[in-house]
């Protein structure tokens, strides 16, 4: 995931604290894999964003 795409998807998360934590997690994950996470992990990252964006559209966010 390119940084531009990451920032675009993070901007869709209205809860700034959550967006900050997601950003921190993904940057650490990126460092762990030298900016090239395996394909299956990239898929999981996309699923996480899909879920966060879907929850945002529903108007409620809870874990």
PQR file with spaces between the fields and no chain letter, atoms N, CA, C, O and H, PARSE charges and radii, in Angstrom:
ATOM       1  N    UNK     1       0.852   -1.174    0.000 -0.4000 1.5000
ATOM       2  CA   UNK     1       0.000    0.000    0.000 -0.0000 2.0000
ATOM       3  C    UNK     1       0.896    1.235    0.000  0.5500 1.7000
ATOM       4  O    UNK     1       1.792    1.368    0.833 -0.5500 1.4000
ATOM       5  N    UNK     2       0.647    2.103   -0.916 -0.4000 1.5000
ATOM       6  CA   UNK     2       1.407    3.342   -1.000 -0.0000 2.0000
ATOM       7  C    UNK     2       0.990    4.291    0.117  0.5500 1.7000
ATOM       8  O    UNK     2      -0.121    4.204    0.640 -0.5500 1.4000
ATOM       9  H    UNK     2      -0.081    1.994   -1.593  0.4000 1.0000
ATOM      10  N    UNK     3       1.895    5.197    0.474 -0.4000 1.5000
ATOM      11  CA   UNK     3       1.608    6.141    1.553 -0.0000 2.0000
ATOM      12  C    UNK     3       0.408    7.018    1.227  0.5500 1.7000
ATOM      13  O    UNK     3      -0.365    7.362    2.120 -0.5500 1.4000
ATOM      14  H    UNK     3       2.798    5.268    0.050  0.4000 1.0000
ATOM      15  N    UNK     4       0.241    7.389   -0.058 -0.4000 1.5000
ATOM      16  CA   UNK     4      -0.903    8.216   -0.446 -0.0000 2.0000
ATOM      17  C    UNK     4      -2.211    7.464   -0.203  0.5500 1.7000
ATOM      18  O    UNK     4      -3.182    8.034    0.295 -0.5500 1.4000
ATOM      19  H    UNK     4       0.869    7.110   -0.784  0.4000 1.0000
ATOM      20  N    UNK     5      -2.225    6.178   -0.560 -0.4000 1.5000
ATOM      21  CA   UNK     5      -3.429    5.376   -0.341 -0.0000 2.0000
ATOM      22  C    UNK     5      -3.686    5.191    1.148  0.5500 1.7000
ATOM      23  O    UNK     5      -4.830    5.244    1.601 -0.5500 1.4000
ATOM      24  H    UNK     5      -1.436    5.715   -0.964  0.4000 1.0000
ATOM      25  N    UNK     6      -2.616    4.973    1.907 -0.4000 1.5000
ATOM      26  CA   UNK     6      -2.750    4.831    3.356 -0.0000 2.0000
ATOM      27  C    UNK     6      -3.367    6.077    3.960  0.5500 1.7000
ATOM      28  O    UNK     6      -4.311    5.980    4.745 -0.5500 1.4000
ATOM      29  H    UNK     6      -1.687    4.930    1.539  0.4000 1.0000
ATOM      30  N    UNK     7      -2.854    7.240    3.612 -0.4000 1.5000
ATOM      31  CA   UNK     7      -3.377    8.488    4.163 -0.0000 2.0000
ATOM      32  C    UNK     7      -4.819    8.742    3.724  0.5500 1.7000
ATOM      33  O    UNK     7      -5.621    9.265    4.497 -0.5500 1.4000
ATOM      34  H    UNK     7      -2.087    7.320    2.975  0.4000 1.0000
ATOM      35  N    UNK     8      -5.147    8.375    2.487 -0.4000 1.5000
ATOM      36  CA   UNK     8      -6.522    8.532    2.007 -0.0000 2.0000
ATOM      37  C    UNK     8      -7.471    7.670    2.815  0.5500 1.7000
ATOM      38  O    UNK     8      -8.532    8.127    3.241 -0.5500 1.4000
ATOM      39  H    UNK     8      -4.495    7.950    1.859  0.4000 1.0000
ATOM      40  N    UNK     9      -7.085    6.421    3.024 -0.4000 1.5000
ATOM      41  CA   UNK     9      -7.961    5.514    3.775 -0.0000 2.0000
ATOM      42  C    UNK     9      -8.041    5.926    5.242  0.5500 1.7000
ATOM      43  O    UNK     9      -9.099    5.813    5.860 -0.5500 1.4000
ATOM      44  H    UNK     9      -6.223    6.050    2.678  0.4000 1.0000
ATOM      45  N    UNK    10      -6.931    6.403    5.802 -0.4000 1.5000
ATOM      46  CA   UNK    10      -6.957    6.861    7.193 -0.0000 2.0000
ATOM      47  C    UNK    10      -7.824    8.108    7.347  0.5500 1.7000
ATOM      48  O    UNK    10      -8.453    8.302    8.388 -0.5500 1.4000
ATOM      49  H    UNK    10      -6.071    6.496    5.299  0.4000 1.0000
ATOM      50  N    UNK    11      -7.859    8.942    6.335 -0.4000 1.5000
ATOM      51  CA   UNK    11      -8.669   10.161    6.420 -0.0000 2.0000
ATOM      52  C    UNK    11     -10.158    9.852    6.477  0.5500 1.7000
ATOM      53  O    UNK    11     -10.946   10.687    6.920 -0.5500 1.4000
ATOM      54  H    UNK    11      -7.348    8.785    5.490  0.4000 1.0000
ATOM      55  N    UNK    12     -10.549    8.668    6.036 -0.4000 1.5000
ATOM      56  CA   UNK    12     -11.956    8.261    6.079 -0.0000 2.0000
ATOM      57  C    UNK    12     -12.393    7.835    7.474  0.5500 1.7000
ATOM      58  O    UNK    12     -13.587    7.697    7.739 -0.5500 1.4000
ATOM      59  H    UNK    12      -9.908    7.989    5.675  0.4000 1.0000
ATOM      60  N    UNK    13     -11.418    7.624    8.375 -0.4000 1.5000
ATOM      61  CA   UNK    13     -11.719    7.259    9.764 -0.0000 2.0000
ATOM      62  C    UNK    13     -11.873    8.550   10.547  0.5500 1.7000
ATOM      63  O    UNK    13     -10.905    9.290   10.723 -0.5500 1.4000
ATOM      64  H    UNK    13     -10.448    7.736    8.160  0.4000 1.0000
ATOM      65  N    UNK    14     -13.068    8.825   11.013 -0.4000 1.5000
ATOM      66  CA   UNK    14     -13.338   10.101   11.686 -0.0000 2.0000
ATOM      67  C    UNK    14     -12.800   10.153   13.106  0.5500 1.7000
ATOM      68  O    UNK    14     -12.507   11.238   13.610 -0.5500 1.4000
ATOM      69  H    UNK    14     -13.855    8.224   10.870  0.4000 1.0000
ATOM      70  N    UNK    15     -12.661    9.003   13.764 -0.4000 1.5000
ATOM      71  CA   UNK    15     -12.108    8.960   15.114 -0.0000 2.0000
ATOM      72  C    UNK    15     -10.592    9.136   15.014  0.5500 1.7000
ATOM      73  O    UNK    15      -9.885    8.208   14.622 -0.5500 1.4000
ATOM      74  H    UNK    15     -12.899    8.122   13.354  0.4000 1.0000
ATOM      75  N    UNK    16     -10.100   10.304   15.361 -0.4000 1.5000
ATOM      76  CA   UNK    16      -8.689   10.624   15.187 -0.0000 2.0000
ATOM      77  C    UNK    16      -7.776    9.741   16.035  0.5500 1.7000
ATOM      78  O    UNK    16      -6.675    9.390   15.609 -0.5500 1.4000
ATOM      79  H    UNK    16     -10.675   11.058   15.680  0.4000 1.0000
ATOM      80  N    UNK    17      -8.229    9.385   17.224 -0.4000 1.5000
ATOM      81  CA   UNK    17      -7.411    8.523   18.078 -0.0000 2.0000
ATOM      82  C    UNK    17      -7.262    7.148   17.427  0.5500 1.7000
ATOM      83  O    UNK    17      -6.170    6.582   17.415 -0.5500 1.4000
ATOM      84  H    UNK    17      -9.123    9.669   17.571  0.4000 1.0000
ATOM      85  N    UNK    18      -8.329    6.626   16.900 -0.4000 1.5000
ATOM      86  CA   UNK    18      -8.272    5.338   16.219 -0.0000 2.0000
ATOM      87  C    UNK    18      -7.390    5.426   14.973  0.5500 1.7000
ATOM      88  O    UNK    18      -6.585    4.527   14.728 -0.5500 1.4000
ATOM      89  H    UNK    18      -9.216    7.086   16.909  0.4000 1.0000
ATOM      90  N    UNK    19      -7.526    6.478   14.196 -0.4000 1.5000
ATOM      91  CA   UNK    19      -6.710    6.660   12.995 -0.0000 2.0000
ATOM      92  C    UNK    19      -5.225    6.734   13.353  0.5500 1.7000
ATOM      93  O    UNK    19      -4.386    6.179   12.643 -0.5500 1.4000
ATOM      94  H    UNK    19      -8.179    7.209   14.396  0.4000 1.0000
ATOM      95  N    UNK    20      -4.905    7.409   14.439 -0.4000 1.5000
ATOM      96  CA   UNK    20      -3.516    7.513   14.881 -0.0000 2.0000
ATOM      97  C    UNK    20      -2.962    6.147   15.270  0.5500 1.7000
ATOM      98  O    UNK    20      -1.834    5.805   14.916 -0.5500 1.4000
ATOM      99  H    UNK    20      -5.587    7.859   15.015  0.4000 1.0000
ATOM     100  N    UNK    21      -3.751    5.376   15.993 -0.4000 1.5000
ATOM     101  CA   UNK    21      -3.309    4.042   16.411 -0.0000 2.0000
ATOM     102  C    UNK    21      -3.155    3.110   15.209  0.5500 1.7000
ATOM     103  O    UNK    21      -2.206    2.328   15.152 -0.5500 1.4000
ATOM     104  H    UNK    21      -4.668    5.654   16.280  0.4000 1.0000
ATOM     105  N    UNK    22      -4.073    3.185   14.257 -0.4000 1.5000
ATOM     106  CA   UNK    22      -3.974    2.359   13.053 -0.0000 2.0000
ATOM     107  C    UNK    22      -2.729    2.753   12.266  0.5500 1.7000
ATOM     108  O    UNK    22      -1.998    1.885   11.789 -0.5500 1.4000
ATOM     109  H    UNK    22      -4.844    3.820   14.304  0.4000 1.0000
ATOM     110  N    UNK    23      -2.482    4.054   12.127 -0.4000 1.5000
ATOM     111  CA   UNK    23      -1.294    4.532   11.424 -0.0000 2.0000
ATOM     112  C    UNK    23      -0.029    4.004   12.105  0.5500 1.7000
ATOM     113  O    UNK    23       0.871    3.499   11.433 -0.5500 1.4000
ATOM     114  H    UNK    23      -3.076    4.759   12.515  0.4000 1.0000
ATOM     115  N    UNK    24       0.042    4.117   13.412 -0.4000 1.5000
ATOM     116  CA   UNK    24       1.221    3.651   14.164 -0.0000 2.0000
ATOM     117  C    UNK    24       1.423    2.154   13.970  0.5500 1.7000
ATOM     118  O    UNK    24       2.545    1.697   13.750 -0.5500 1.4000
ATOM     119  H    UNK    24      -0.689    4.527   13.958  0.4000 1.0000
ATOM     120  N    UNK    25       0.335    1.391   14.054 -0.4000 1.5000
ATOM     121  CA   UNK    25       0.417   -0.057   13.878 -0.0000 2.0000
ATOM     122  C    UNK    25       0.940   -0.408   12.484  0.5500 1.7000
ATOM     123  O    UNK    25       1.825   -1.252   12.342 -0.5500 1.4000
ATOM     124  H    UNK    25      -0.576    1.762   14.233  0.4000 1.0000
ATOM     125  N    UNK    26       0.387    0.243   11.456 -0.4000 1.5000
ATOM     126  CA   UNK    26       0.783   -0.073   10.087 -0.0000 2.0000
ATOM     127  C    UNK    26       2.217    0.359    9.790  0.5500 1.7000
ATOM     128  O    UNK    26       2.927   -0.326    9.053 -0.5500 1.4000
ATOM     129  H    UNK    26      -0.332    0.928   11.571  0.4000 1.0000
ATOM     130  N    UNK    27       2.644    1.468   10.346 -0.4000 1.5000
ATOM     131  CA   UNK    27       4.031    1.884   10.151 -0.0000 2.0000
ATOM     132  C    UNK    27       4.998    0.913   10.823  0.5500 1.7000
ATOM     133  O    UNK    27       6.049    0.602   10.264 -0.5500 1.4000
ATOM     134  H    UNK    27       2.068    2.024   10.945  0.4000 1.0000
ATOM     135  N    UNK    28       4.657    0.438   12.003 -0.4000 1.5000
ATOM     136  CA   UNK    28       5.491   -0.562   12.677 -0.0000 2.0000
ATOM     137  C    UNK    28       5.510   -1.867   11.892  0.5500 1.7000
ATOM     138  O    UNK    28       6.553   -2.511   11.778 -0.5500 1.4000
ATOM     139  H    UNK    28       3.803    0.691   12.458  0.4000 1.0000
ATOM     140  N    UNK    29       4.377   -2.251   11.359 -0.4000 1.5000
ATOM     141  CA   UNK    29       4.293   -3.460   10.540 -0.0000 2.0000
ATOM     142  C    UNK    29       5.147   -3.307    9.277  0.5500 1.7000
ATOM     143  O    UNK    29       5.820   -4.244    8.848 -0.5500 1.4000
ATOM     144  H    UNK    29       3.530   -1.728   11.451  0.4000 1.0000
ATOM     145  N    UNK    30       5.103   -2.136    8.709 -0.4000 1.5000
ATOM     146  CA   UNK    30       5.901   -1.848    7.525 -0.0000 2.0000
ATOM     147  C    UNK    30       7.399   -1.946    7.840  0.5500 1.7000
ATOM     148  O    UNK    30       8.168   -2.503    7.057 -0.5500 1.4000
ATOM     149  H    UNK    30       4.556   -1.375    9.058  0.4000 1.0000
ATOM     150  N    UNK    31       7.798   -1.408    8.978 -0.4000 1.5000
ATOM     151  CA   UNK    31       9.199   -1.504    9.385 -0.0000 2.0000
ATOM     152  C    UNK    31       9.617   -2.949    9.609  0.5500 1.7000
ATOM     153  O    UNK    31      10.729   -3.340    9.255 -0.5500 1.4000
ATOM     154  H    UNK    31       7.173   -0.955    9.614  0.4000 1.0000
ATOM     155  N    UNK    32       8.742   -3.729   10.188 -0.4000 1.5000
ATOM     156  CA   UNK    32       9.027   -5.129   10.452 -0.0000 2.0000
ATOM     157  C    UNK    32       9.342   -5.891    9.172  0.5500 1.7000
ATOM     158  O    UNK    32      10.219   -6.754    9.160 -0.5500 1.4000
ATOM     159  H    UNK    32       7.838   -3.411   10.475  0.4000 1.0000
ATOM     160  N    UNK    33       8.632   -5.575    8.101 -0.4000 1.5000
ATOM     161  CA   UNK    33       8.810   -6.279    6.838 -0.0000 2.0000
ATOM     162  C    UNK    33       9.577   -5.458    5.801  0.5500 1.7000
ATOM     163  O    UNK    33       9.471   -5.732    4.605 -0.5500 1.4000
ATOM     164  H    UNK    33       7.919   -4.874    8.111  0.4000 1.0000
ATOM     165  N    UNK    34      10.337   -4.471    6.231 -0.4000 1.5000
ATOM     166  CA   UNK    34      11.126   -3.632    5.314 -0.0000 2.0000
ATOM     167  C    UNK    34      10.281   -3.070    4.175  0.5500 1.7000
ATOM     168  O    UNK    34      10.687   -3.115    3.014 -0.5500 1.4000
ATOM     169  H    UNK    34      10.423   -4.249    7.202  0.4000 1.0000
ATOM     170  N    UNK    35       9.116   -2.545    4.508 -0.4000 1.5000
ATOM     171  CA   UNK    35       8.176   -1.929    3.565 -0.0000 2.0000
ATOM     172  C    UNK    35       7.614   -2.889    2.528  0.5500 1.7000
ATOM     173  O    UNK    35       7.020   -2.445    1.546 -0.5500 1.4000
ATOM     174  H    UNK    35       8.786   -2.508    5.451  0.4000 1.0000
ATOM     175  N    UNK    36       7.785   -4.183    2.717 -0.4000 1.5000
ATOM     176  CA   UNK    36       7.259   -5.174    1.775 -0.0000 2.0000
ATOM     177  C    UNK    36       6.581   -6.310    2.525  0.5500 1.7000
ATOM     178  O    UNK    36       7.083   -7.434    2.523 -0.5500 1.4000
ATOM     179  H    UNK    36       8.268   -4.544    3.515  0.4000 1.0000
ATOM     180  N    UNK    37       5.433   -6.033    3.177 -0.4000 1.5000
ATOM     181  CA   UNK    37       4.761   -7.130    3.882 -0.0000 2.0000
ATOM     182  C    UNK    37       4.296   -8.187    2.890  0.5500 1.7000
ATOM     183  O    UNK    37       3.980   -7.871    1.743 -0.5500 1.4000
ATOM     184  H    UNK    37       5.025   -5.120    3.179  0.4000 1.0000
ATOM     185  N    UNK    38       4.252   -9.451    3.334 -0.4000 1.5000
ATOM     186  CA   UNK    38       3.780  -10.516    2.454 -0.0000 2.0000
ATOM     187  C    UNK    38       2.369  -10.229    1.951  0.5500 1.7000
ATOM     188  O    UNK    38       1.617   -9.466    2.558 -0.5500 1.4000
ATOM     189  H    UNK    38       4.509   -9.708    4.266  0.4000 1.0000
ATOM     190  N    UNK    39       2.032  -10.850    0.843 -0.4000 1.5000
ATOM     191  CA   UNK    39       0.743  -10.610    0.187 -0.0000 2.0000
ATOM     192  C    UNK    39      -0.421  -10.884    1.130  0.5500 1.7000
ATOM     193  O    UNK    39      -1.384  -10.118    1.154 -0.5500 1.4000
ATOM     194  H    UNK    39       2.643  -11.470    0.350  0.4000 1.0000
ATOM     195  N    UNK    40      -0.351  -11.960    1.906 -0.4000 1.5000
ATOM     196  CA   UNK    40      -1.475  -12.272    2.790 -0.0000 2.0000
ATOM     197  C    UNK    40      -1.650  -11.212    3.879  0.5500 1.7000
ATOM     198  O    UNK    40      -2.776  -10.934    4.294 -0.5500 1.4000
ATOM     199  H    UNK    40       0.431  -12.583    1.886  0.4000 1.0000
ATOM     200  N    UNK    41      -0.561  -10.624    4.340 -0.4000 1.5000
ATOM     201  CA   UNK    41      -0.669   -9.558    5.339 -0.0000 2.0000
ATOM     202  C    UNK    41      -1.226   -8.299    4.695  0.5500 1.7000
ATOM     203  O    UNK    41      -2.006   -7.588    5.329 -0.5500 1.4000
ATOM     204  H    UNK    41       0.353  -10.849    4.004  0.4000 1.0000
ATOM     205  N    UNK    42      -0.851   -8.002    3.459 -0.4000 1.5000
ATOM     206  CA   UNK    42      -1.430   -6.874    2.747 -0.0000 2.0000
ATOM     207  C    UNK    42      -2.939   -7.057    2.605  0.5500 1.7000
ATOM     208  O    UNK    42      -3.703   -6.097    2.711 -0.5500 1.4000
ATOM     209  H    UNK    42      -0.218   -8.580    2.944  0.4000 1.0000
ATOM     210  N    UNK    43      -3.359   -8.298    2.364 -0.4000 1.5000
ATOM     211  CA   UNK    43      -4.793   -8.595    2.284 -0.0000 2.0000
ATOM     212  C    UNK    43      -5.493   -8.322    3.608  0.5500 1.7000
ATOM     213  O    UNK    43      -6.598   -7.780    3.632 -0.5500 1.4000
ATOM     214  H    UNK    43      -2.739   -9.078    2.278  0.4000 1.0000
ATOM     215  N    UNK    44      -4.846   -8.701    4.713 -0.4000 1.5000
ATOM     216  CA   UNK    44      -5.429   -8.456    6.031 -0.0000 2.0000
ATOM     217  C    UNK    44      -5.545   -6.955    6.306  0.5500 1.7000
ATOM     218  O    UNK    44      -6.529   -6.497    6.887 -0.5500 1.4000
ATOM     219  H    UNK    44      -3.949   -9.142    4.693  0.4000 1.0000
ATOM     220  N    UNK    45      -4.542   -6.202    5.889 -0.4000 1.5000
ATOM     221  CA   UNK    45      -4.587   -4.752    6.077 -0.0000 2.0000
ATOM     222  C    UNK    45      -5.768   -4.165    5.322  0.5500 1.7000
ATOM     223  O    UNK    45      -6.487   -3.321    5.858 -0.5500 1.4000
ATOM     224  H    UNK    45      -3.742   -6.574    5.417  0.4000 1.0000
ATOM     225  N    UNK    46      -5.975   -4.598    4.093 -0.4000 1.5000
ATOM     226  CA   UNK    46      -7.116   -4.115    3.311 -0.0000 2.0000
ATOM     227  C    UNK    46      -8.435   -4.507    3.962  0.5500 1.7000
ATOM     228  O    UNK    46      -9.382   -3.720    3.960 -0.5500 1.4000
ATOM     229  H    UNK    46      -5.391   -5.283    3.658  0.4000 1.0000
ATOM     230  N    UNK    47      -8.512   -5.716    4.519 -0.4000 1.5000
ATOM     231  CA   UNK    47      -9.733   -6.142    5.212 -0.0000 2.0000
ATOM     232  C    UNK    47      -9.998   -5.272    6.434  0.5500 1.7000
ATOM     233  O    UNK    47     -11.145   -4.915    6.705 -0.5500 1.4000
ATOM     234  H    UNK    47      -7.743   -6.356    4.520  0.4000 1.0000
ATOM     235  N    UNK    48      -8.947   -4.930    7.170 -0.4000 1.5000
ATOM     236  CA   UNK    48      -9.099   -4.063    8.344 -0.0000 2.0000
ATOM     237  C    UNK    48      -9.678   -2.720    7.929  0.5500 1.7000
ATOM     238  O    UNK    48     -10.617   -2.223    8.551 -0.5500 1.4000
ATOM     239  H    UNK    48      -8.016   -5.220    6.949  0.4000 1.0000
ATOM     240  N    UNK    49      -9.114   -2.128    6.867 -0.4000 1.5000
ATOM     241  CA   UNK    49      -9.627   -0.844    6.391 -0.0000 2.0000
ATOM     242  C    UNK    49     -11.067   -0.970    5.899  0.5500 1.7000
ATOM     243  O    UNK    49     -11.880   -0.079    6.144 -0.5500 1.4000
ATOM     244  H    UNK    49      -8.351   -2.532    6.362  0.4000 1.0000
ATOM     245  N    UNK    50     -11.394   -2.065    5.207 -0.4000 1.5000
ATOM     246  CA   UNK    50     -12.762   -2.256    4.739 -0.0000 2.0000
ATOM     247  C    UNK    50     -13.738   -2.296    5.911  0.5500 1.7000
ATOM     248  O    UNK    50     -14.816   -1.706    5.845 -0.5500 1.4000
ATOM     249  H    UNK    50     -10.734   -2.789    5.007  0.4000 1.0000
ATOM     250  N    UNK    51     -13.361   -2.986    6.974 -0.4000 1.5000
ATOM     251  CA   UNK    51     -14.209   -3.083    8.160 -0.0000 2.0000
ATOM     252  C    UNK    51     -14.355   -1.718    8.827  0.5500 1.7000
ATOM     253  O    UNK    51     -15.460   -1.327    9.201 -0.5500 1.4000
ATOM     254  H    UNK    51     -12.485   -3.465    7.027  0.4000 1.0000
ATOM     255  N    UNK    52     -13.247   -0.993    8.978 -0.4000 1.5000
ATOM     256  CA   UNK    52     -13.301    0.330    9.605 -0.0000 2.0000
ATOM     257  C    UNK    52     -14.158    1.287    8.793  0.5500 1.7000
ATOM     258  O    UNK    52     -14.940    2.053    9.356 -0.5500 1.4000
ATOM     259  H    UNK    52     -12.349   -1.312    8.673  0.4000 1.0000
ATOM     260  N    UNK    53     -14.016    1.247    7.478 -0.4000 1.5000
ATOM     261  CA   UNK    53     -14.811    2.132    6.630 -0.0000 2.0000
ATOM     262  C    UNK    53     -16.281    1.730    6.646  0.5500 1.7000
ATOM     263  O    UNK    53     -17.157    2.594    6.614 -0.5500 1.4000
ATOM     264  H    UNK    53     -13.381    0.624    7.021  0.4000 1.0000
ATOM     265  N    UNK    54     -16.561    0.443    6.695 -0.4000 1.5000
ATOM     266  CA   UNK    54     -17.943   -0.035    6.757 -0.0000 2.0000
ATOM     267  C    UNK    54     -18.591    0.383    8.072  0.5500 1.7000
ATOM     268  O    UNK    54     -19.739    0.827    8.078 -0.5500 1.4000
ATOM     269  H    UNK    54     -15.849   -0.259    6.722  0.4000 1.0000
ATOM     270  N    UNK    55     -17.879    0.248    9.174 -0.4000 1.5000
ATOM     271  CA   UNK    55     -18.393    0.659   10.482 -0.0000 2.0000
ATOM     272  C    UNK    55     -18.669    2.157   10.487  0.5500 1.7000
ATOM     273  O    UNK    55     -19.663    2.607   11.058 -0.5500 1.4000
ATOM     274  H    UNK    55     -16.946   -0.113    9.169  0.4000 1.0000
ATOM     275  N    UNK    56     -17.792    2.927    9.852 -0.4000 1.5000
ATOM     276  CA   UNK    56     -17.963    4.381    9.787 -0.0000 2.0000
ATOM     277  C    UNK    56     -19.252    4.726    9.035  0.5500 1.7000
ATOM     278  O    UNK    56     -19.995    5.618    9.444 -0.5500 1.4000
ATOM     279  H    UNK    56     -16.985    2.562    9.388  0.4000 1.0000
ATOM     280  N    UNK    57     -19.504    4.029    7.955 -0.4000 1.5000
ATOM     281  CA   UNK    57     -20.697    4.296    7.160 -0.0000 2.0000
ATOM     282  C    UNK    57     -21.964    3.932    7.926  0.5500 1.7000
ATOM     283  O    UNK    57     -23.017    4.539    7.732 -0.5500 1.4000
ATOM     284  H    UNK    57     -18.900    3.305    7.622  0.4000 1.0000
ATOM     285  N    UNK    58     -21.848    2.930    8.799 -0.4000 1.5000
ATOM     286  CA   UNK    58     -23.013    2.507    9.565 -0.0000 2.0000
ATOM     287  C    UNK    58     -23.362    3.518   10.653  0.5500 1.7000
ATOM     288  O    UNK    58     -24.476    3.512   11.179 -0.5500 1.4000
ATOM     289  H    UNK    58     -20.993    2.437    8.957  0.4000 1.0000
ATOM     290  N    UNK    59     -22.413    4.382   10.987 -0.4000 1.5000
ATOM     291  CA   UNK    59     -22.697    5.432   11.965 -0.0000 2.0000
ATOM     292  C    UNK    59     -22.326    5.064   13.384  0.5500 1.7000
ATOM     293  O    UNK    59     -22.301    5.937   14.252 -0.5500 1.4000
ATOM     294  H    UNK    59     -21.508    4.386   10.561  0.4000 1.0000
ATOM     295  N    UNK    60     -22.037    3.810   13.650 -0.4000 1.5000
ATOM     296  CA   UNK    60     -21.636    3.372   14.982 -0.0000 2.0000
ATOM     297  C    UNK    60     -20.308    2.650   14.867  0.5500 1.7000
ATOM     298  O    UNK    60     -20.007    2.011   13.860 -0.5500 1.4000
ATOM     299  H    UNK    60     -22.057    3.100   12.945  0.4000 1.0000
ATOM     300  N    UNK    61     -19.528    2.768   15.922 -0.4000 1.5000
ATOM     301  CA   UNK    61     -18.264    2.061   15.936 -0.0000 2.0000
ATOM     302  C    UNK    61     -18.093    1.454   17.306  0.5500 1.7000
ATOM     303  O    UNK    61     -18.063    2.164   18.311 -0.5500 1.4000
ATOM     304  H    UNK    61     -19.772    3.287   16.740  0.4000 1.0000
ATOM     305  N    UNK    62     -17.984    0.160   17.345 -0.4000 1.5000
ATOM     306  CA   UNK    62     -17.742   -0.520   18.622 -0.0000 2.0000
ATOM     307  C    UNK    62     -16.957   -1.786   18.382  0.5500 1.7000
ATOM     308  O    UNK    62     -17.031   -2.401   17.318 -0.5500 1.4000
ATOM     309  H    UNK    62     -18.008   -0.417   16.529  0.4000 1.0000
ATOM     310  N    UNK    63     -16.207   -2.160   19.395 -0.4000 1.5000
ATOM     311  CA   UNK    63     -15.438   -3.407   19.322 -0.0000 2.0000
ATOM     312  C    UNK    63     -16.096   -4.427   20.182  0.5500 1.7000
ATOM     313  O    UNK    63     -15.620   -5.558   20.274 -0.5500 1.4000
ATOM     314  H    UNK    63     -16.148   -1.661   20.259  0.4000 1.0000
